Amino acid sequence: MSDKNNAITPDKKAPKGENFLVKAANFFKKTGKGIARYFRELIAEIKNIVWPSKKQTMNNTLIVIIVVAIVGVFVAILDLIYSTGIGWLVG
């Protein structure tokens, strides 16, 4: 018997519980070369990554720390205002 006779086509249903295994088997049959191509393309894309310099990394880190500090102060001031207002309303 050939593989074509045993293949499950869209008009034939796989037996219950076999559906995942059949789909996985069909995927690897169809894309056996595709998986190798995927990893070759992945390595090629990784080689194209341009990493920031040490100076850029330090500048970006400093900017993040400053923005976090500003937002923290802003949230603390809002918390103080709201907690004082609620305390004034309740008390």
C-alpha positions as CSV (number, residue, x, y, z in Angstrom):
1,M,0.0,0.0,0.0
2,S,1.2,3.5,-0.7
3,D,1.2,6.4,1.7
4,K,-1.5,8.1,-0.3
5,N,-4.0,5.4,0.5
6,N,-3.5,5.8,4.3
7,A,-3.3,9.6,4.4
8,I,-6.2,11.3,6.1
9,T,-7.6,14.0,3.8
10,P,-10.1,16.8,4.8
11,D,-13.0,14.6,3.7
12,K,-11.9,11.7,5.9
13,K,-12.0,12.0,9.7
14,A,-9.2,10.7,11.9
15,P,-10.2,8.3,14.6
16,K,-10.9,10.0,17.9
17,G,-7.7,10.6,19.8
18,E,-5.5,10.2,16.7
19,N,-6.2,13.7,15.3
20,F,-3.3,15.4,17.0
21,L,-0.9,12.6,16.1
22,V,-2.0,12.5,12.5
23,K,-1.7,16.3,12.2
24,A,1.7,16.2,13.7
25,A,2.8,13.4,11.4
26,N,1.5,15.2,8.4
27,F,3.2,18.5,9.5
28,F,6.6,16.8,9.7
29,K,6.1,15.0,6.4
30,K,5.2,18.2,4.6
31,T,7.7,20.4,6.4
32,G,10.7,18.1,7.1
33,K,12.7,20.4,4.9
34,G,10.8,23.4,6.2
35,I,12.0,22.9,9.7
36,A,15.7,22.9,8.6
37,R,14.9,26.0,6.5
38,Y,13.3,27.6,9.5
39,F,16.4,27.2,11.7
40,R,18.7,28.4,8.8
41,E,16.6,31.5,8.5
42,L,16.5,31.9,12.3
43,I,20.3,31.9,12.4
44,A,20.5,34.4,9.5
45,E,18.1,36.7,11.3
46,I,20.0,36.5,14.6
47,K,23.2,37.5,12.7
48,N,21.4,40.6,11.5
49,I,20.7,41.9,15.1
50,V,22.4,45.2,15.8
51,W,23.2,45.5,19.5
52,P,23.4,48.9,21.1
53,S,26.7,50.2,22.2
54,K,27.7,50.5,25.9
55,K,27.1,54.3,25.8
56,Q,23.6,53.8,24.3
57,T,22.7,51.2,26.9
58,M,23.9,53.4,29.7
59,N,21.9,56.4,28.4
60,N,18.8,54.3,27.9
61,T,19.1,52.8,31.4
62,L,19.6,56.3,32.9
63,I,16.5,57.6,31.1
64,V,14.4,54.6,32.4
65,I,15.6,55.2,36.0
66,I,14.7,59.0,35.7
67,V,11.3,58.3,34.2
68,V,10.5,55.7,36.9
69,A,11.5,58.1,39.6
70,I,9.3,60.9,38.2
71,V,6.3,58.6,37.8
72,G,6.9,57.3,41.4
73,V,7.0,60.8,42.8
74,F,3.8,61.7,40.8
75,V,2.0,58.6,42.1
76,A,3.2,59.3,45.7
77,I,1.8,62.9,45.5
78,L,-1.5,61.7,44.1
79,D,-1.7,59.1,46.9
80,L,-1.0,61.7,49.5
81,I,-3.7,64.0,48.0
82,Y,-6.3,61.3,47.7
83,S,-5.6,59.8,51.1
84,T,-5.8,63.2,52.7
85,G,-9.0,64.0,50.9
86,I,-10.6,60.7,51.9
87,G,-9.4,61.1,55.5
88,W,-11.0,64.6,55.5
89,L,-14.3,63.3,54.1
90,V,-14.5,60.3,56.5
91,G,-13.1,62.0,59.6
